[in-house]
Amino acid sequence: MHFTTFEGAKVSYRKDGSGPALVLVHGTGGDSQSNWEDVSSELSKDYTVIRPDYAGSGETEDDGRELTVDYLAAQVLAAADDAGAERFALAGFSLGAAVAAWIASNHPKRVTKLMLIAGFAKPDPRLKLQFELWRDLIATDREAMARLVLLTGVNPDQLSSWGFEGVDQALQETVEGQNWHGMARQVELDLTLDVGDAIARITAPTLVIGCTHDHMVPPAHSRALAAAIGGASYIEFPTGHLAPMERPDLTVMEIEKFLGR
């Protein structure tokens, strides 16, 4: 684990491997370990993989302010700077896709290639309803929130394959291990973010990945991202929302293919 500072915040990040720099940005309620560990263990064989924890996640500590996309993006860039990565390929997952898109739009000379996985530009009525439910359940019934995450985040066939004991274990680990306060802060950002203008200005070669069985952020959002970015490519994974964890092998394969291993 490495640490740097930004506006008084202590920003944690992981750095593994060697080669061209690749920055991986996690999603709401995740962190650099839970979202990217299995992906990073493979990609670090060919790349210097930098995995920041933005505010509300990992060991990053800040003043508790209201989160904004540009504030999280600045923490990601601070980690990249501290890791010595002036230019880098960039992949963002879920909320991290919005953060990555903002970075690529506002710092185009730093981003060599961009990958957006299961992302969205702004909440539509369905996403707003979901994030409001998340906010309320985090405050009142975290076990129910953990159930909802599994039901909407994982491909139904994959979830059933875990068996009763596997699902119970996943629920227990989520309830006990989740940074609920940090997730609540990030959910408030999910409710208000809008990176539509930033997305339209992206010039980096871009791959957008949707997830066919995604009931958190349905793939229509990813298709809209791809349509709004000039020259972007689009593919879909046969997964639920949590693609980097459900199918790290497929995630690695497509990232390596896009980066031109």
N, C-alpha and C positions, 0 to 999 in steps of 0.2 A: 504494500500500500504506500502511495506517495501523497504528499500534501502540498498545496500552494494556497495563496490568499487572493481574495478579490473583494474590494470594498469592505474589508474587515471580516469577511467570511473565510472560514477554513474549508477549502475544497479538496476532497479526497478523490484520488483516481488510481487506477491500476495500469501498469505498463508491462507488456510482455513481448518477447520475441525480438526479431531484428528484420530490417528491410524497409521498404516504403511504409510511410505512416498511414495507419487506418484508425479513425476515431469512431467508436461505437457509442451511441446515445440511447439510454434506456427509456422505458415508458412510465406511466403513472403507477405509483405503488411499487415499482421495481427498483433495482439498482444495478450497478455494473456487474455484480456477481450473479444475482438471480436471473437476470435477463440474458446475459451474454457469456457465461462461463464456458459452456460446452462449445459455443461458436468460437470463442477466443482461443481455446486450447488447440484448435486445428489451424486457425488463421495465423496464429503467432509463429507457425513454422515458416511462413513466407513473408510476414509483415510485422512491423512494430505496431502492436495493437494497444491503443490508448482508450481506457474505459472510464470516463468521468462519472462521478455521482453528483448530480445537481441538487439544489436545496430541497430538503425533505427526504433525502435518501442516503443510504450508506453512512459514512462517517463525516459527511459534510455538515458543518455547523454554521448557521448565520443568525441574523438578528430577528428572524421570525416575520419579516415583512410580507406583504401581499406579493405573490409571485407573478412575474410577467415573463413572456417568452424571451424578451431581450435580456432580462436578468439571468435566466438560466443559460441562454446562449453565451453570455459573457463568462459564466463559470466554466462552460465547456471549453471556450477559447483560452481561458487562463490555464486550464489543465494542459491543453495542447502546447501552449507556450512553455510551460514549466517542463514538459517532456521533450522540448526541443523540436517540435514539429511546426515548421513554418507553413508548409503545404501538406495536404493530406487528403486521402479519400475519406468520405464521411457517410456513415449509415445511421439512420434514426428509426426507432421503433415506436409506434403509437404516439404518445405525446412527444417523444424524442424525435419523431419525424417532423413535427412542426418546428421544433428547436433547430433541427438540422437544416430544414428549408430556409429558416430565417438566416442562419449563418451563411448558407450558400448564396442567398440573395444579397446580403449586406457586406459580405467579404468574399467576393467572387475570385479574387486572385489567390485565396488560400485553399480553395476546394478544387481538387483535381477531378473527382467523380463523386456523384451523389446517389445514395440509395435510400428510398423511403419505404418502410415496411408497415403495413396496416395503419396508415396515417389518415389524418383529416385536416382540412384547412380551417374549419370553424364548426361549431355544433349546429346541427339541424334540430328540428323539434324532437325527433326520437333520441338523439344523443343528449339533448338537454334533459329530457325525462329520465334517462339512464343516470346521468351524472348527479342529478338531484336526488335520485334514489340512493346512489352510492354515498353521497354526503350524509343523508339521513341515517342510513344503516351503519355507517362508521361511527356515528354519534350515539346510536341506540342499540344496535344488535350486530356485533362484529362477526359472530358465528354465521348469521344469515348472510352477511356480506361475503364471507368466505365461500359459502355455498353458491352464491350468485356468480362470483368470479369463476368458479369451476364450470358451472352450467353454461355460461356465456363465453368463456375464454378458450375452452378446449373442444376440439372436434368430438361430437357425441360418441362416435365409435371408439376413439382413443380413450375417452374418459371411462366408458364401460369396460374397456380392456384392463383397466387397473384393478378391477375387482372391488368388493366391499371394503376389505382391509386397506387396500391402496388408496381408495377415495377418503376413507376415514383418516388415514395418516396425513394425506395432503391437506385436509381440512384443519387438522390439529396444528400442523406446521405453519399454515397460513395464519391462523388465529394467534398463535404464540409468537411467531417470528416477524409479523408485519409491523412496520413503522406506521402505525395508524394516524398519528398526528401529522407526520410528514405527508402521508397519502391524502389526508383531508385538505391540506394546503394545495396540493397538486390538482385535486379534483376541482377546487374553486377556480383554478386557472383553466382547466378543461372547459368549464362553463362559459368562459368569457373570451378565450383566445380567438384571434382571427388573423391568419397569415396569408389570406387570399392575395393581397397586393404584393407581398414578398414572393410568393410562388410564381407570379406572372413575370418576375424579373430574373428568374434563375437562368443562368447560361451554361452551367456545368453539364456535361453528359450525365443523364439521369436515368436510373432504373427505378420504377415504382412497382411494388409487390403488394397485391391484395391477397386476401385469404378467403377461399370459397365458403368455408363454414364459420365465418367470423360473425358472431352475434353481438359482439361489443361494438366494433366499428365495421359495419358491413362493407363488402368490397366495392360498392358503388362510390364510396368516398375515395378509395384509391384510384378508381378509374377516372374520377373527376380531377384528381391531382395530376395524373398522367396527361389528361387532355389539356390542362392549363399550362403545362411546361413544354416549351418548344423542343421538339425532337425527342421527348422522353419515350422510353420503352416501357411496356407493361406486361407483367406475367402474374399468374395466380398460383398460390400454393394450395394443395388440398388439405388445409389445416383450419383449426380455429384461430382465434386472435393471437394466441401466444405462440406464434410460429417459431421464433428462435429457440424456445424451450421444447416445444412439441416435436419439431423436426430440425434440430441443429444441423444434421447432415445435409439436408436440402438447402438450408440457409447458407451454409458454407459453400456448397457447390455453386449456387447462383451468384454469390458475391465474388468468388474466385473467377468464375466465367466472365462476369462483367468487368472485373478489374484486369482481366487478361493475364492470368497466371502463366 
